[in-house]
Amino acid sequence: MSLLPHHIRQDVPKSSRRKKKIVAFFLLLFFLGALGIGFSFWAWPRLKKSSFFKFRECVVSATEHISEEELKALVRIPAGKNIFDVDLGVLEMAMKKHPWIETVKVFRMLPNKIKFIIEEKKPVALLSQDSLYFLNVEGKKIAQVRAGENTDFLIVSGLTFSQVESGALVLQAYELAEEYQKNTFLKDLTLSEVHWDETLGFFLFTKHPSFEIRVGKDEYSKKFARLEKVLKDLAHKSLAPKLVDLNYSKKVVVKLSK
């Protein structure tokens, strides 16, 4: 409780209190500035020379396609180097050169470790060319498939190196597969491959049962509606197709499986 009467307390100028706060604020800034200067000229050089902060270890976890050893091999930090002298930006750039790495964040873990947080690229398909490659959602190559890696993806084939580089036909193959999946009847007949032929256009290959579908270069939704009718008719007759060619305006050519 204040000892001053209420009417006296009201007479204390507000401007005086405001001036005191401003002075206190600038005194605090001056103190912090002096502290920072003192740290820069006295403490900081000693920290950078201290053996307590000598680099000892990289902390990084393996991803689906990159082992821990492979990730650590990308980092070249001299043993015993002070971690405050390590350029985190240079390390980040070195990591990003790996074909599988989408993003990387680098941190100092005091007193003597460097930590990496890796986000890997997401494959959505495979490219069959001179070898087998993972493709990203933009239709670009990620990396060559290695033994033991998951290859349960749609395969895109028949493209030249320049066509893959431009990416346009890869994206068309994606769109074609997506259009196919929109048909509620066809989506249960999973696609295994989308193949491009310069003359005849796109061929599709299903998994189980396995057969070929020729859809050409346009009017895919209409052709898939016709395909649905043909397949339902064949199923009703207990017949299995080997090839269904939809590249005709007034008919569908079907070759039966023996």
FENTA-V173061 format. One record per residue. N is the residue number from 1. OMEGA is omega as a letter, one per 40 degrees, with the letter a starting at -180 (none if undefined). NEAR is the number of other C-alpha atoms within 12 Angstrom. Layout:
n: <N N>
omega: <OMEGA OMEGA>
near: <NEAR NEAR>
//
This chain:
n: <1 2 3 4 5 6 7 8 9 10 11 12 13 14 15 16 17 18 19 20 21 22 23 24 25 26 27 28 29 30 31 32 33 34 35 36 37 38 39 40 41 42 43 44 45 46 47 48 49 50 51 52 53 54 55 56 57 58 59 60 61 62 63 64 65 66 67 68 69 70 71 72 73 74 75 76 77 78 79 80 81 82 83 84 85 86 87 88 89 90 91 92 93 94 95 96 97 98 99 100 101 102 103 104 105 106 107 108 109 110 111 112 113 114 115 116 117 118 119 120 121 122 123 124 125 126 127 128 129 130 131 132 133 134 135 136 137 138 139 140 141 142 143 144 145 146 147 148 149 150 151 152 153 154 155 156 157 158 159 160 161 162 163 164 165 166 167 168 169 170 171 172 173 174 175 176 177 178 179 180 181 182 183 184 185 186 187 188 189 190 191 192 193 194 195 196 197 198 199 200 201 202 203 204 205 206 207 208 209 210 211 212 213 214 215 216 217 218 219 220 221 222 223 224 225 226 227 228 229 230 231 232 233 234 235 236 237 238 239 240 241 242 243 244 245 246 247 248 249 250 251 252 253 254 255 256 257 258>
omega: <a i a i a a i i i a i a i a i i a i i i a i i i a i i i i a a i i i i i i i a a a a a i i i a i a i a a i a i a i i a a i i a a a i i a i i a i i a i i a i i i i a i i a i a i i i i i i i a i i a a a i i i i a a i i a e a a i a i i a i a i a i i a i i i a i i i a i i i a i i a i i a i i i a i a a a a a i i i a i a i i a i i a i i a a i i i i i a i i i i i a i i a i a a i i a i i a i a i i a a a i a i i i a a a e a i a i i a i a a i a a i a i i i i i a a a i i i i i a a i a a i i i a a a i a a i i i a i a i a none>
near: <6 9 8 11 11 11 10 11 13 11 13 14 12 12 11 12 13 13 13 14 14 14 14 14 14 14 14 14 14 14 14 14 14 15 16 15 14 14 15 15 14 15 15 18 15 16 21 24 18 20 18 19 27 27 29 24 26 30 25 29 21 20 21 20 31 26 18 20 16 18 34 25 17 25 32 22 27 15 18 21 25 29 32 29 24 27 20 23 18 19 29 28 19 25 32 26 18 28 28 33 31 22 21 28 24 28 25 28 20 20 22 28 27 34 28 33 26 30 24 26 27 26 33 28 36 38 43 30 24 13 17 25 33 35 37 29 21 25 31 32 33 29 26 23 27 15 10 9 18 18 23 18 28 34 37 45 35 28 30 22 19 14 24 30 18 17 24 18 32 39 27 28 44 35 23 35 37 22 24 33 22 19 24 15 19 31 20 16 26 27 34 30 32 41 39 35 21 16 14 20 28 36 35 42 32 30 22 17 21 21 28 32 42 36 40 30 24 22 20 31 24 20 31 35 24 29 34 27 20 30 31 18 16 20 15 11 12 12 18 24 30 24 27 35 32 36 28 20 15 10 14 25 23 25 21 21 16 9>
//
